[in-house]
Amino acid sequence: MQAQASTVVAPRSFKPATVLITLTAMAVVAVGAIALTQTGKTIAASATLGPADSGSAVVLEVGGELTITLPANPSTGYSWVVTALSPALLTQIGEPEFSAESNLIGAGGTMTFRFQGTAAGQDSLQLDYLRTWEDTEPLDTYSVTVNVR
């Protein structure tokens, strides 16, 4: 009978600095994943919100664009108006745009607002659906918390 030679592999040794760097990198990734899970939103270069998103929160990059589209019918005298906006945080891009659902006179449609994140911070953005010449409560209110990072 012939004896078989066995090979013993010595365990690989790691330098303490390599282990520390690896563990630090893993911790940074884990904290980032937890932070995104806690906010429930990912940081986006752009975001589009609609009526169902009222009361929610959105995380936006600095320089990112936020678009909000809401149902409206300006022929009734009602329109969406921005009533709370932090100019240090968001800048409205242009005027709101109305898009009618049909060519019929008095047809409803949607109003679209666009905003750009200008600086890091968090604040509420609010739009009210009202007749600007009346001194009454708005017919509807839309609000969203915007966190620009």
Beta strands, then each sheet from edge to edge (+ up, - down):
strand 1: 44-49
strand 2: 57-72
strand 3: 79-84
strand 4: 90-92
strand 5: 97-100
strand 6: 109-117
strand 7: 121-130
strand 8: 140-148
sheet 1: 1+ 2+ 6- 4+
sheet 2: 1+ 2+ 8+ 7- 3+
sheet 3: 1+ 2+ 6- 5+
end
